[in-house]
């Protein structure tokens, strides 16, 4: 089969009920464009029938490809697995729950044909409400303010990347890629388009509060030194406050020695408060340093980003930043 012009990669984790409707909707959106395409389903260690359903689709349609990972490596690394196996001149990534509407794909491809090398999307509306919406907004705020990236609220991993952009991103040897940040950081000619996310077609949302917090932390730690500088600022503030308090206590003590009626707190209380405060600041600073140091250790180990158990694409069994380069020819 000739090399596809468009690759569409979907990370799927226990999405058995969504795969067939997703396939139907994407094919319906792409076929009228007259471009060759491939659909790459990355099974991120699903425990349901997701992989079985994808294999059934492949038997009926050779444009369907699959990559099955040896276990669940997480949404971002499953995305990277799809990107590394894509062969198209442009690659589109989208989730497997139909919240990213396939009807937007023709517009993304039109803009790519006009010369844009990155077409990203942002939500025009959001069906999420309440505490979860606040969590998402706070996460975007932290990433944008602390990392220096201009990520607007509602950006997701629903985007189109030109092959030259994709090759640059895959060549970056980070073991824990924050794709939303990297896509903006590399530059190139970019444009954003709004879309209205649909409710999840079936199944349960996979992004928990813990997942959102981890994504936000990864974004900040990947692109910013602010947490370390914040620890320095807080430590300096505590030191200044302690010095000021010490001077005040000294003056009050001298006043009492001179016969003035001054009040002094018990000495044990001063020691307990000072030690507790300083210990808290030190632990916070050590924790921030530990986060950065842990990422350095993880990078130096050289472990693969993901491991492929089986695939319909001939790229070997192990995929990592070192051994799995783009497979386009």
PLY file of the C-alpha trace (Angstrom):
ply
format ascii 1.0
element vertex 329
property float x
property float y
property float z
element edge 328
property int vertex1
property int vertex2
end_header
0.00 0.00 0.00
1.26 3.49 -0.88
2.32 5.79 1.90
-0.71 7.60 3.35
-1.02 11.37 3.13
-2.86 11.62 6.44
-2.33 9.54 9.57
-4.85 9.69 12.41
-3.67 8.27 15.74
-5.98 7.37 18.62
-4.78 6.27 22.07
-7.41 3.90 23.46
-7.74 2.44 26.92
-10.83 0.29 27.53
-12.82 2.00 24.77
-14.50 -1.10 23.32
-17.89 0.60 22.95
-16.43 3.67 21.22
-14.11 2.16 18.62
-16.64 1.23 15.94
-18.55 4.57 16.11
-15.23 6.42 16.11
-14.03 4.54 13.03
-17.30 5.18 11.20
-17.27 8.91 11.98
-13.61 9.44 11.01
-13.92 7.50 7.75
-17.09 9.45 6.92
-15.18 12.71 7.46
-12.03 11.75 5.51
-13.22 9.75 2.51
-14.84 12.71 0.67
-11.47 14.54 0.71
-9.95 12.07 -1.76
-6.72 11.66 0.25
-5.13 8.37 1.25
-5.13 7.91 5.01
-4.40 5.45 7.76
-6.04 5.06 11.17
-3.67 3.99 13.96
-5.28 2.70 17.15
-2.81 2.54 20.05
-4.09 0.08 22.64
-2.68 1.32 25.95
-2.91 -1.98 27.81
-6.71 -2.28 27.65
-8.35 -5.04 29.66
-11.57 -5.13 27.62
-12.17 -6.09 23.96
-10.66 -2.92 22.50
-7.78 -4.64 20.69
-10.01 -7.45 19.44
-12.41 -4.91 17.92
-9.58 -3.00 16.25
-8.23 -6.22 14.74
-11.70 -6.93 13.39
-11.75 -3.50 11.74
-8.37 -4.17 10.19
-9.58 -7.40 8.63
-12.29 -5.41 6.84
-10.27 -2.27 6.12
-6.48 -2.36 5.47
-6.28 1.36 6.27
-6.69 0.44 9.94
-3.45 -0.18 11.83
-2.91 -1.03 15.48
-0.15 -0.83 18.06
-0.69 -2.80 21.25
1.49 -1.77 24.21
2.72 -4.30 26.74
0.90 -2.46 29.57
-0.72 0.88 30.23
1.95 3.57 29.86
-0.47 6.49 30.13
-2.26 8.75 27.69
0.74 10.93 26.72
3.07 8.01 26.00
0.35 6.22 24.06
0.08 9.38 21.96
3.83 9.32 21.38
3.57 5.66 20.33
0.99 6.63 17.72
3.15 9.50 16.48
6.23 7.28 16.18
4.35 4.75 14.07
2.58 7.28 11.81
3.67 7.32 8.17
1.64 10.23 6.82
2.82 13.61 5.56
0.58 15.03 8.29
-0.52 13.37 11.52
-3.69 14.08 13.47
-4.08 12.97 17.08
-7.44 12.67 18.80
-8.95 10.83 21.74
-10.88 7.62 21.36
-14.09 8.69 23.14
-15.60 10.85 20.33
-15.33 14.03 22.39
-13.02 15.32 19.68
-15.48 15.70 16.78
-14.31 14.07 13.52
-16.30 16.73 11.64
-13.42 19.15 12.36
-10.90 17.04 10.43
-11.62 18.48 6.94
-11.04 22.03 8.23
-7.76 21.00 9.87
-6.57 19.40 6.63
-7.65 22.46 4.59
-5.55 24.75 6.78
-2.62 22.36 6.49
-2.92 22.47 2.70
-2.82 26.27 2.92
0.60 26.07 4.52
0.04 25.84 8.27
2.36 23.30 9.85
0.50 22.99 13.16
-3.27 23.15 13.46
-4.27 22.98 17.11
-7.75 23.15 18.58
-9.31 24.76 21.61
-12.72 24.24 23.14
-15.32 26.87 22.32
-17.60 25.50 25.02
-17.18 22.99 27.80
-19.75 20.55 29.13
-17.65 20.06 32.28
-19.01 21.98 35.24
-18.40 22.51 38.92
-15.25 21.44 40.72
-13.76 19.59 37.74
-13.99 22.74 35.58
-12.18 24.70 38.31
-9.49 22.03 38.45
-8.95 22.18 34.70
-8.85 25.98 34.65
-6.38 26.06 37.53
-4.16 23.52 35.76
-4.06 25.61 32.57
-3.38 28.73 34.66
-0.40 27.12 36.39
1.09 25.81 33.16
0.65 29.13 31.33
1.88 31.37 34.14
4.73 29.24 35.43
6.06 27.69 32.23
6.06 30.74 29.97
3.95 28.89 27.40
0.92 30.65 25.98
-1.53 27.80 26.36
-5.08 29.04 26.07
-7.78 27.36 28.12
-9.26 24.36 26.37
-6.27 23.27 24.31
-5.97 19.52 24.14
-4.15 16.81 22.20
-6.56 17.18 19.28
-4.22 18.63 16.65
-2.59 18.21 13.24
1.20 18.17 12.86
3.08 18.44 9.60
5.75 15.77 9.11
8.61 18.24 9.57
7.18 19.34 12.94
6.59 15.76 14.01
10.17 14.76 13.18
11.52 17.62 15.32
9.33 16.65 18.29
10.21 12.96 18.08
13.91 13.80 17.89
13.74 15.58 21.28
15.15 12.98 23.71
12.86 13.74 26.65
11.57 10.59 28.32
8.42 12.28 29.58
7.18 14.49 26.77
4.56 17.16 27.51
3.19 17.35 23.98
1.02 20.44 24.44
4.05 22.41 25.56
6.48 20.95 23.02
4.17 21.67 20.09
4.08 25.35 21.01
7.75 25.49 21.96
9.05 24.22 18.59
7.32 27.06 16.75
6.60 26.74 13.00
3.51 28.23 11.42
0.59 27.53 13.74
-3.11 28.30 13.79
-5.89 27.38 16.21
-9.50 26.54 15.49
-12.36 26.29 17.99
-14.62 23.30 18.41
-17.48 22.20 20.63
-16.60 18.99 22.46
-19.23 16.29 22.46
-20.18 14.33 25.56
-18.35 11.03 25.93
-20.07 8.52 23.62
-19.82 5.58 26.03
-17.85 4.41 29.01
-16.27 6.38 31.82
-13.81 9.25 31.71
-10.23 8.09 32.17
-8.80 11.42 33.31
-9.17 11.58 37.08
-8.20 14.49 39.28
-4.90 12.73 39.92
-4.28 12.46 36.17
-5.06 16.15 35.66
-2.76 17.13 38.53
0.05 14.95 37.13
-0.40 16.50 33.67
-0.24 20.03 35.09
2.83 19.17 37.17
4.53 17.64 34.13
3.83 20.79 32.12
5.31 23.07 34.77
8.35 20.90 35.56
9.13 20.36 31.87
9.31 24.03 30.99
9.88 26.08 34.13
12.29 26.71 37.00
9.62 28.69 38.87
9.05 26.06 41.60
12.75 26.18 42.56
12.77 29.95 42.51
9.57 29.99 44.54
11.26 27.86 47.19
14.14 30.36 47.24
11.73 33.29 47.62
9.79 31.61 50.42
12.98 30.61 52.19
14.31 34.16 51.92
11.02 35.52 53.25
11.05 33.15 56.21
14.67 34.06 56.96
13.83 37.78 56.83
10.79 37.32 59.07
12.83 35.26 61.53
15.53 37.92 61.62
12.96 40.65 62.21
11.30 38.64 64.96
14.69 38.02 66.56
15.48 41.73 66.57
12.09 42.53 68.11
12.57 39.83 70.79
16.04 41.20 71.55
14.73 44.73 71.95
11.92 43.55 74.20
14.41 41.58 76.29
16.69 44.58 76.64
13.69 46.66 77.62
12.80 44.22 80.38
16.37 44.26 81.66
16.15 48.05 81.78
13.07 47.79 83.97
10.41 48.37 81.31
7.13 46.42 81.61
7.38 44.42 78.36
5.76 41.11 77.52
7.85 38.21 76.23
6.42 34.91 75.00
7.76 31.71 76.63
11.11 30.70 75.19
9.94 27.15 74.37
7.13 28.57 72.22
9.59 30.66 70.22
11.84 27.66 69.63
8.96 25.35 68.66
7.45 27.83 66.18
10.82 28.65 64.64
11.85 25.01 64.22
8.49 23.96 62.80
8.42 26.80 60.29
11.99 26.30 59.14
11.54 22.53 58.89
8.43 23.00 56.74
10.21 25.37 54.36
13.19 23.06 54.10
11.04 20.02 53.35
9.14 21.95 50.67
12.39 23.07 49.04
13.86 19.54 49.21
10.67 18.16 47.67
10.86 20.58 44.74
14.52 19.77 44.16
13.63 16.08 44.39
11.03 16.40 41.64
13.59 17.85 39.25
16.30 15.41 40.32
13.91 12.48 39.87
13.26 13.52 36.30
17.00 13.71 35.63
17.47 10.20 37.07
14.58 8.90 34.98
16.11 10.43 31.85
19.56 8.96 32.50
18.19 5.44 32.93
17.33 5.41 29.24
14.23 3.26 29.63
11.93 3.20 26.59
8.94 5.50 26.54
6.75 2.50 25.83
7.04 -1.17 24.85
5.11 -2.62 21.93
3.65 -6.07 22.49
2.33 -6.47 18.95
1.63 -4.23 15.99
0.29 -4.37 12.46
3.11 -2.01 11.44
6.57 -3.45 10.83
8.59 -1.35 13.29
9.90 -3.94 15.75
8.67 -4.89 19.19
10.32 -2.21 21.34
9.71 1.49 20.77
11.68 4.14 22.57
13.23 7.52 22.04
16.39 5.79 20.80
15.24 2.85 18.70
11.90 3.93 17.24
12.29 6.72 14.75
9.48 7.74 12.38
8.70 4.93 9.98
7.88 7.02 6.91
10.02 6.20 3.90
0 1
1 2
2 3
3 4
4 5
5 6
6 7
7 8
8 9
9 10
10 11
11 12
12 13
13 14
14 15
15 16
16 17
17 18
18 19
19 20
20 21
21 22
22 23
23 24
24 25
25 26
26 27
27 28
28 29
29 30
30 31
31 32
32 33
33 34
34 35
35 36
36 37
37 38
38 39
39 40
40 41
41 42
42 43
43 44
44 45
45 46
46 47
47 48
48 49
49 50
50 51
51 52
52 53
53 54
54 55
55 56
56 57
57 58
58 59
59 60
60 61
61 62
62 63
63 64
64 65
65 66
66 67
67 68
68 69
69 70
70 71
71 72
72 73
73 74
74 75
75 76
76 77
77 78
78 79
79 80
80 81
81 82
82 83
83 84
84 85
85 86
86 87
87 88
88 89
89 90
90 91
91 92
92 93
93 94
94 95
95 96
96 97
97 98
98 99
99 100
100 101
101 102
102 103
103 104
104 105
105 106
106 107
107 108
108 109
109 110
110 111
111 112
112 113
113 114
114 115
115 116
116 117
117 118
118 119
119 120
120 121
121 122
122 123
123 124
124 125
125 126
126 127
127 128
128 129
129 130
130 131
131 132
132 133
133 134
134 135
135 136
136 137
137 138
138 139
139 140
140 141
141 142
142 143
143 144
144 145
145 146
146 147
147 148
148 149
149 150
150 151
151 152
152 153
153 154
154 155
155 156
156 157
157 158
158 159
159 160
160 161
161 162
162 163
163 164
164 165
165 166
166 167
167 168
168 169
169 170
170 171
171 172
172 173
173 174
174 175
175 176
176 177
177 178
178 179
179 180
180 181
181 182
182 183
183 184
184 185
185 186
186 187
187 188
188 189
189 190
190 191
191 192
192 193
193 194
194 195
195 196
196 197
197 198
198 199
199 200
200 201
201 202
202 203
203 204
204 205
205 206
206 207
207 208
208 209
209 210
210 211
211 212
212 213
213 214
214 215
215 216
216 217
217 218
218 219
219 220
220 221
221 222
222 223
223 224
224 225
225 226
226 227
227 228
228 229
229 230
230 231
231 232
232 233
233 234
234 235
235 236
236 237
237 238
238 239
239 240
240 241
241 242
242 243
243 244
244 245
245 246
246 247
247 248
248 249
249 250
250 251
251 252
252 253
253 254
254 255
255 256
256 257
257 258
258 259
259 260
260 261
261 262
262 263
263 264
264 265
265 266
266 267
267 268
268 269
269 270
270 271
271 272
272 273
273 274
274 275
275 276
276 277
277 278
278 279
279 280
280 281
281 282
282 283
283 284
284 285
285 286
286 287
287 288
288 289
289 290
290 291
291 292
292 293
293 294
294 295
295 296
296 297
297 298
298 299
299 300
300 301
301 302
302 303
303 304
304 305
305 306
306 307
307 308
308 309
309 310
310 311
311 312
312 313
313 314
314 315
315 316
316 317
317 318
318 319
319 320
320 321
321 322
322 323
323 324
324 325
325 326
326 327
327 328
